[in-house]
Structures are given as C-alpha cells and as structure tokens.
Amino acid sequence: MSEAEQPIDDGVPSDQSSADADDDEFEPVQVFPESEEMDLRPGADNCYKCSTCDTNCPVAEVDDEFPGPKFQGPEQWRLKRQDDHDIDESVMKCSNCMRCDSSCPSDVPLSQMHNTARGEYVEENMSKFSREYIRNRMLANYRRLAPLASMFPRTANFVMGLSVTKWLGEKTLGVTSERDFPEFATETFREWWTKRGGAHVESEDKRIAYFHGCYSNYNTPEVAKALVRVYEHFGYEIMVPNQSCSGTPMFANGMLDDARRAAETNVRELAAAIEDGADIIASCSSCSMSIRQEYPELFDFEDTDTVAEHTWDAVEYLRVHEDLEAELEGTSVGDEFDDFAYHAPCHSRNQGLDGQTIEVMDAIDGIEAHDVGDSCSGISGTYGWKEENYETSMKIGEDMFEHMAAAEAETGLTECPTCSMQMEHGTGYEIRHTLEVLEAALVGSSAQSAPATEPN
C-alpha cells in the first residue's frame, strides 16, 4: 500500500501536530517580486486607469458601501507601501468569488492581493476574542467540526434544524438564521470507501487520486460515489489519499495560518500520489481552484507547483483524457432526471470551465441543461452565511434565481456545494451535481443495484 493510500481517521489532526504548526508564522509569497518600491508588477500603471474589475464585482454591484476589488488590491497595497496605512476593514466584505481575476485585462493577481490583505487585517486588526473572529474561525474550519457531527448525524441534523438553534446561532455568533444548515450523511464517503474495500480497478497507466474535499465526504457522499463509478467505468484506478480542507473558506476569512497548515498536508499527500503515477481530481470547483491557483500564489513549500500542475476538475479531466462526449452518445438517464437549470460557479469560470457542462449534457439523450447566465450565485462559500452579508448575498443571487425560474426545468445543476445551497434556498429546487448525471448515463441502474461486495 502506497503512502498516499494509507487509511486515516475521519477526525481532526493531532493536537501535537497542530501545536507545532501553530508556531509557524505565515509568510506569503511576494506578490510582485519584480518591483521593490511598490508592490505592483511593471506595467500595472494601467490598473489606475481601469475599473473593469469593479464593474465585474458582484458585491460592488449591489453594495454601494463596498469600494470594490481595485481598492482592495492595488490601491490598498500602494497606500500601505507608501504611507504605512492599516488594511481597511472593508476587505472582509470581499466574497472571494475571484471574478476580478478573470476580468482583469492586465492580469493583475487581484485575489492574491485580497487574500494577503485579509490575512494581514485579521492578524493585526481583529480581536481574537471578538464574535466576528470566533464566528469566522468556526466557518473557516468546517473540517474541524464536521467529524464531530458525522459521529451522530441524525442527532446533529435534528438539533441543527431546530429554529431555536438557528436563532441562537444568529444572536450569539452572527450566523444567519435564514438558511437551513446542510444535513450530514449517515455514512461518510470515506466510511463507504473503506466498507467497499477501496478501488475495484487496478491500472498502472490510468490512475487518479481523488480530492473529495469536506462536503462530498460529510454531506453529499453520493457525489463522491458517482465520481468513483464514472472513473472506474473508464478504467481508472482510484486512490483516496489522506487530505485536509482545500483551504478555500480559510482564504475567504483571512485565516492564512490555518490555510497554510491544510495546504501543507494536502501538498505532501497529493505529491506522494503523483509519485505513484496519479493525477489529482477534484469534484468541487472551489477545491480545484484553491489547489491550482491559490496554493502556488500564497505558498512556496516543496511540490506546491507540481501538485497544482497535476490537479484537474473531474469533468474537465475526462474531456481531455477520454472522449467523454462520444461515450455519452446514445445514452440516456431514463426517468431518473429531467431537464436542468445549470449554474456555472464563479470558480469554474475562473478556470475556463464554464461551458463544459452544457456541452456534456447535450450528448445525453432526453435531457437538456439550460444555462442560467453568468451571474454569481451570491453565497460565495461562507460569505452568505454571515448575518451581515445575507441580504447582500440574496441580492446578488436575484439574477440567477430569475433565470432559473424562467428556464424550462425544475431541477438545478452545479458543481459547487455552496452554490447548490444558494440555488435551493432561492428557488426550492432540488439541486444535483454533474457527476451524478454522468453516473446515471454511463453506469445506470447497476450503481443502485450494486453487488454485495459494494455498498450502495
């Protein structure tokens, strides 16, 4: 058994490891090493004459008090370098959708600057005993809390569903009471994987390491199971390495020390899988985005770039390495699915993947995926779970809700867990993942009537 396939406890890292890691001071990679006098790359003067990022920012569009990504990035860095200004507190209003990166015509790494600024603001200006810090730390470290709830999932779901629990969460921590907490699965994906006996296909030539992330493990294991069955259909050996949270919610909340510890674990384990001949596959668009872009932007420990270069979105990988559309020709999903209202997550768009799901769904007989436009869903991970951001997040999502209502479909489709939450919250639709549709088309009913050697 390879190092990358060693079994792990579904719980949290050891106290000793955490304590040792806490001593490490976060040192972000220099944003623009070419420029010493100002933290801006040569030629970025164009940034001062341009406001494209601001016009593409979903928060700035609905919140007149938010100064926008241009201020949060280049202008704030310029002020700090020249006048030793503190980081402005408005940086915490950035949702980390990262749409500014893809919209910038000068390729200024805005989200990298935002992440670094948020981390500095939290470290230097936010009281560690404040309600905001405690709330944000809890939201950012979902991976620490989820194992506890998954030990008693039915009890946790009942308690978290009580109106008094939501009320207390809002009054004591500032977590909005307007949303329903996601339910925990009665069996995690990793528990299912162990019970199943691991991989059912062995191959030296076709091997992947699955980065399932937190949500597919604890809340939607059906998505992770779908990935396993789809990839085994194509003859891939699947490894499920030890892993921590991708760090996405930590970046968004300025918890960069936490993100560094998580990233260091992930890079170490995923690099070992690459050594064993695997590519890294993620079913969550934010997880793949984090490993591909944010890790190499913010961290420089060994193998970071190698892991980023070998990380793929699950559907993207099959389109590049297999003839996915040809394999889907003539397939159908029977009565299991009807047409979909599809939302491409911001983090998929930032990876250039916004059109792939529509094209893939077109190859399946009897269903159609309707693109509901390029707007942001508004929830942006933990952003829309904060009481002070809830109304803003719903205003951002209005365009998506309207397009979903206008589409000839009553089921939503997306690859982002929190976008899924927002889509369901705003429309009442059932929301599915693209991999579940691929499983139905390629594997069909055999997945639901699995042999005794494979639990459902």
Secondary structure by P-SEA (a helix, b strand, c coil): ccccccccccccccaaaaaaaaaccccccccccccccccccccccccccccccccccccccccccccccccccaaaaaaaacccccccccccccccccccccccccccaaaaaaaaaaaaaaacccccccaaaaaaaaaaaccccaaaaaacaaaaaaaaacaaaaaaaaaccccccccccbbbbcccaaaaaaaacccccccccbbbbbccccccccccaaaaaaaaaaaaaaccccccccccccaaaaaaacaaaaaaaaaaaaaaaaaaaaaabbbbbbccaaaaaaaaccccccccccaaaaaaaacccaaaaaaaaccccccccccccccccccccccccaaaaaacccaaaaaaaaacccbbbbccccccccccccccccccaaaaaaaaaaaaaaaaaaccccbbbbccaaaaaaaaaaccbbbbcaaaaaaaaccccccccccccccc
